[in-house]
Amino acid sequence: MFQSFQKSAHPILALLRTVSKDQAFPPPSLLKDRQLRWIIEAGLGPFFWFASQKHFQTGNPPSYRDVQAADLTTRLINEIQLETLSEILVRCEGRLPPITLLKGSSTGSELYPQPHLRVMRDLDLLVDPKEQPKLESILLEMGFRQRSTNSHEFYATHHHSMPFYHKGRGVWVEVHRGLFPPSHKLAKLPVFSPRNITAELRPSWLKEVPVMRLSTELQIVYTASHWALELKREGGLFALLDIIYLLRRAQQNIRWDTILNWIQDSVAGTHLYLVLSYLNKNNIIELDGTILADLFVRQRSFGILNLKIAHYLITRYVVAGKIPVAAGKVAALWENLLLDQGAARNLVSVSKNIFPSFGFRRATLN
């Protein structure tokens, strides 16, 4: 009954399989307290509660009550966020074209069985640059104020303006004019160009208010690249969940030929192959072998060993919440693995800049 749990020592992988394949989730009694604590820290407490409610009993230990508390807290925060988002959209009607929802603002309100299961740090909204002042004026009217440790000059060349914060609601909003900073190599790729973004916008609704969302294909590629920019422990799994739900919705209707053309010989191909190969390797999704093979030849960062190291990092650092190498080296290791300079040269960069621990070497060699 609980094959997904027995195949892996990580309950979070079992949780991802539950989402992707509608498999039964193991009873919480099979989990250790430290595993439950990490699930909460990773932001997946509400999802864990949702997936395993029928197994909870009145005699459960205190750590289970912490999971329920995380669920209730996130429900409240998410409700305030979505109410604020709805108010922003209503105020924008007739004053500027429908706003494009990004990241959790889009997936959480459309794909998840309950919106609060997609924890959001802020509301990410995309508008045409010429419409940006209108949206920002509306936010100021609502009582939002811009706050950041960075200067306005920094945001003048960024892909979104200085974040807006509403003190009474505790809600952050980022007004995007692009998907990545203009100076970043990802922003220079045709797939993330303003022209392609416009072509891939799809009309939608949020509480009877018209909005725009990225096409499934562009959302998948964008989510993978945005996630790969930094290996995060807390909250690092929501991009994987977003992609799982996007794949579930589209099923056999994804335009893989379009995606393959977009990511040819680019770092975006590296990011997408990394995410999909990890989900496929851990039996979370099932992709046609020819698709994975096509993705592999279109990226320039991974060979067999590089990929094994990257997968190990994801499992150890993001899924299990453990530090695989010295804390200060994780970011450098990740960056070197994903360099767009060829698998062999990436391994040389890793060996020069990072000295793995014995446990890390053993894991990669095995």
C-alpha positions in Angstrom: 0.0 0.0 0.0 2.8 2.4 0.9 5.3 1.4 -1.9 6.2 5.0 -2.5 7.4 5.4 1.1 9.2 2.1 1.2 11.2 2.9 -2.0 12.6 6.0 -0.4 13.7 7.1 3.0 12.4 10.6 2.3 8.7 11.2 3.1 8.8 14.3 0.9 9.5 12.2 -2.2 6.5 10.0 -1.2 4.5 13.2 -0.9 5.5 14.3 -4.4 4.4 10.9 -5.7 1.1 11.3 -3.9 0.5 14.5 -5.8 1.7 13.3 -9.1 0.2 9.8 -9.2 -2.6 9.9 -6.6 -0.8 7.2 -4.6 -1.7 6.6 -0.9 0.4 8.6 1.5 2.0 6.7 4.4 0.5 7.1 7.9 2.3 9.8 9.9 3.2 7.2 12.5 5.9 5.9 10.1 7.7 9.3 10.2 10.2 10.4 12.7 9.8 13.7 14.6 12.8 15.3 12.8 11.2 14.4 9.5 8.0 16.1 10.5 9.9 19.1 11.7 11.7 19.4 8.4 8.4 19.1 6.4 7.1 22.1 8.4 10.3 24.1 7.9 10.3 23.3 4.2 6.8 24.9 4.0 5.0 21.6 3.2 3.2 21.3 6.5 -0.2 22.2 4.9 0.4 19.7 2.1 1.4 17.0 4.5 -1.7 17.7 6.6 -3.9 17.6 3.5 -2.5 14.4 2.1 -2.6 12.4 5.4 -5.6 13.8 7.4 -7.3 10.4 7.6 -4.4 9.0 9.4 -4.3 11.6 12.2 -5.7 10.5 15.6 -6.4 12.3 18.9 -3.5 10.5 20.5 -0.8 11.7 18.1 2.3 13.2 19.5 2.8 17.0 19.8 4.7 17.2 16.5 1.5 16.3 14.6 -0.2 19.3 16.3 2.6 21.4 14.9 1.7 20.2 11.4 -2.0 21.2 11.9 -0.9 24.6 13.3 1.2 25.1 10.2 -1.8 24.3 8.1 -4.1 26.8 10.0 -1.5 29.5 9.9 -0.9 29.2 6.2 -4.6 29.2 5.5 -5.0 32.5 7.2 -1.9 34.1 5.5 -2.9 32.7 2.1 -6.5 34.0 2.5 -5.3 37.5 3.2 -2.9 37.3 0.2 -5.6 36.1 -2.2 -8.1 38.7 -0.9 -5.5 41.4 -1.5 -4.7 40.0 -5.0 -8.5 40.1 -5.8 -8.8 43.6 -4.6 -5.8 44.7 -6.7 -7.2 43.1 -9.8 -10.7 44.6 -9.3 -9.1 48.1 -8.9 -7.1 47.6 -12.1 -10.2 46.7 -14.2 -10.7 49.3 -16.8 -7.5 51.2 -15.9 -5.0 48.8 -17.5 -5.1 45.5 -19.5 -5.5 42.2 -17.6 -2.5 41.5 -15.3 -0.4 38.4 -15.8 0.0 36.3 -12.7 3.4 34.6 -12.1 4.7 31.8 -10.0 2.6 30.9 -6.9 0.1 33.7 -7.7 -0.8 31.8 -10.8 -0.4 28.1 -9.9 -1.7 28.3 -6.4 -4.9 30.0 -7.6 -5.5 27.6 -10.5 -3.9 24.2 -10.1 -3.7 23.2 -6.4 -6.6 21.4 -4.8 -6.6 24.1 -2.1 -5.0 27.5 -2.7 -3.2 27.6 0.7 -1.2 24.5 -0.2 0.9 26.7 -2.5 2.8 28.8 0.1 3.7 32.2 -1.4 6.3 34.7 -0.1 4.7 37.5 -2.2 2.4 38.2 -5.1 4.2 38.3 -8.4 2.5 40.4 -11.1 3.7 41.0 -14.7 2.7 44.0 -16.7 3.9 45.8 -19.8 6.5 48.4 -18.8 4.3 51.2 -20.0 1.6 50.0 -17.6 3.9 49.7 -14.6 3.3 53.2 -13.3 -0.5 52.7 -13.3 -0.3 49.5 -11.3 2.2 51.0 -8.8 -0.1 54.0 -8.4 -3.0 51.7 -7.5 -0.8 49.9 -5.0 0.1 53.2 -3.4 -3.6 54.1 -3.2 -4.3 50.9 -1.4 -1.7 51.7 1.3 1.3 49.8 0.0 4.8 51.3 0.4 8.0 50.3 -1.3 10.6 48.7 1.0 14.0 47.2 0.3 17.6 47.2 1.5 18.5 47.9 -2.2 18.3 51.4 -3.7 15.9 52.6 -6.4 18.9 52.7 -8.7 19.3 49.0 -8.3 15.8 48.3 -9.3 16.0 50.6 -12.3 17.9 47.9 -14.1 16.1 45.0 -12.5 13.2 43.0 -13.9 10.8 44.3 -11.2 10.5 47.5 -9.3 11.3 47.8 -5.6 8.9 45.5 -3.7 5.7 46.9 -2.2 4.6 46.1 1.3 1.3 46.6 3.1 1.9 46.8 6.8 -1.6 46.2 7.9 -2.1 43.1 5.7 1.5 41.8 5.9 1.5 41.3 2.1 4.4 41.9 -0.3 3.8 42.6 -4.0 6.4 42.6 -6.8 5.6 44.4 -10.0 7.4 42.6 -12.9 8.2 44.0 -16.3 10.2 40.9 -17.3 10.9 37.4 -16.1 14.6 37.9 -15.4 17.0 40.9 -15.0 17.8 42.3 -18.4 21.6 41.8 -17.8 21.1 38.1 -17.0 21.9 35.5 -19.7 18.5 34.0 -19.2 16.8 37.3 -20.2 18.7 37.3 -23.5 17.3 33.9 -24.5 14.5 34.0 -27.2 12.2 31.9 -25.0 12.1 34.7 -22.3 12.0 37.6 -24.7 9.1 40.1 -24.5 7.9 38.9 -27.9 7.7 35.3 -26.9 6.1 36.1 -23.5 3.4 38.1 -25.3 2.8 35.2 -27.7 2.5 32.7 -24.8 0.0 34.6 -22.7 -3.3 32.9 -22.2 -6.6 34.5 -21.0 -7.9 33.3 -17.6 -10.0 34.3 -14.6 -9.5 34.8 -10.9 -12.7 35.2 -9.0 -14.5 36.4 -12.1 -11.8 39.0 -12.8 -10.0 38.6 -16.2 -6.2 37.9 -15.8 -3.5 36.4 -18.0 -1.3 33.4 -17.3 1.7 32.0 -19.1 1.1 29.0 -21.3 1.8 25.7 -19.7 4.9 25.2 -21.8 6.4 28.6 -20.9 5.4 28.2 -17.2 7.3 24.9 -17.1 10.5 26.3 -18.7 10.3 29.5 -16.6 9.7 27.7 -13.4 12.6 25.3 -14.0 15.0 28.2 -14.7 13.9 30.4 -11.9 14.2 27.5 -9.5 17.7 26.6 -10.7 19.2 30.0 -10.1 19.6 29.2 -6.5 19.4 26.0 -4.5 17.0 26.8 -1.7 16.3 24.6 1.3 13.1 26.3 2.7 10.5 26.6 0.0 12.7 25.0 -2.6 10.2 22.3 -3.4 7.3 24.4 -4.6 8.8 24.9 -8.0 8.8 21.1 -8.4 5.2 20.9 -7.2 4.3 23.6 -9.7 5.8 21.6 -12.5 4.1 18.4 -11.4 0.7 20.1 -11.4 1.4 21.7 -14.8 2.3 18.3 -16.2 -0.8 16.7 -14.7 -3.0 19.4 -16.2 -1.6 19.2 -19.7 -0.9 15.4 -19.7 -0.4 14.4 -23.3 -1.1 17.9 -24.8 2.2 19.6 -24.0 4.0 21.1 -27.1 7.3 19.3 -26.5 8.6 20.3 -30.0 8.1 23.9 -29.1 9.9 23.5 -25.8 12.8 21.7 -27.4 13.2 24.5 -29.9 13.1 27.1 -27.2 15.9 25.5 -25.0 18.2 24.3 -27.8 21.9 24.7 -26.6 21.0 27.0 -23.8 21.2 27.1 -20.0 17.4 26.9 -20.0 17.8 23.4 -21.4 20.2 22.6 -18.5 17.6 23.7 -16.0 14.7 21.9 -17.5 16.6 18.7 -18.0 17.8 18.8 -14.4 14.3 19.2 -13.0 12.5 16.7 -15.2 15.3 14.0 -15.0 15.2 14.3 -11.2 11.4 13.8 -11.0 11.6 11.0 -13.5 14.5 9.3 -11.7 12.6 9.3 -8.4 9.4 7.8 -10.0 7.5 11.0 -9.4 6.6 11.6 -13.1 6.8 9.3 -16.1 8.3 10.9 -19.2 8.7 9.3 -22.6 12.4 8.2 -22.8 12.7 10.0 -26.2 11.8 13.3 -24.6 14.4 13.0 -21.9 16.9 11.9 -24.5 16.1 15.0 -26.6 16.4 17.2 -23.6 19.7 15.7 -22.7 21.4 16.4 -26.0 20.1 20.0 -26.0 21.9 20.9 -22.8 25.6 21.5 -22.3 26.2 21.1 -18.6 25.6 17.5 -17.5 27.3 14.2 -18.1 26.4 11.1 -16.1 28.6 12.1 -13.1 27.6 15.7 -13.0 23.9 14.8 -13.1 24.4 12.3 -10.3 26.0 15.0 -8.1 23.3 17.5 -8.9 20.5 14.9 -8.1 22.3 14.1 -4.8 22.4 17.7 -3.9 18.7 18.1 -4.5 17.8 15.1 -2.4 20.2 15.8 0.4 19.8 19.6 0.7 16.2 20.4 -0.5 14.3 17.1 0.1 16.0 15.9 3.3 17.1 19.4 4.5 20.6 18.3 5.4 23.9 20.0 4.5 25.8 17.8 2.1 29.1 19.8 2.2 30.3 22.8 4.2 27.4 25.3 4.2 29.4 28.0 2.4 30.2 25.6 -0.4 26.7 24.5 -1.4 26.0 27.6 -3.5 29.4 27.5 -5.2 29.0 23.8 -6.0 25.6 24.3 -7.5 26.8 27.2 -9.6 29.8 25.2 -10.9 27.6 22.2 -11.8 25.3 24.3 -13.8 27.8 26.3 -15.8 27.1 26.4 -19.5 30.6 25.3 -20.5 30.4 21.5 -21.0 30.2 18.6 -18.6 33.9 17.9 -18.5 34.9 21.5 -17.9 32.2 21.8 -15.2 33.7 18.8 -13.3 37.1 20.5 -13.5 35.6 23.6 -12.1 34.0 21.6 -9.3 37.2 19.8 -8.4 39.2 23.1 -8.3 36.7 25.1 -6.3 35.1 22.5 -4.0 36.6 19.8 -1.9 33.8 17.3 -1.1 33.5 15.5 2.2 34.0 11.8 2.3 30.2 11.2 2.5 29.7 13.3 -0.6 32.4 11.4 -2.6 31.0 8.1 -1.5 27.4 9.1 -2.6 28.5 10.3 -6.0 30.8 7.2 -6.6 28.0 4.9 -5.7 
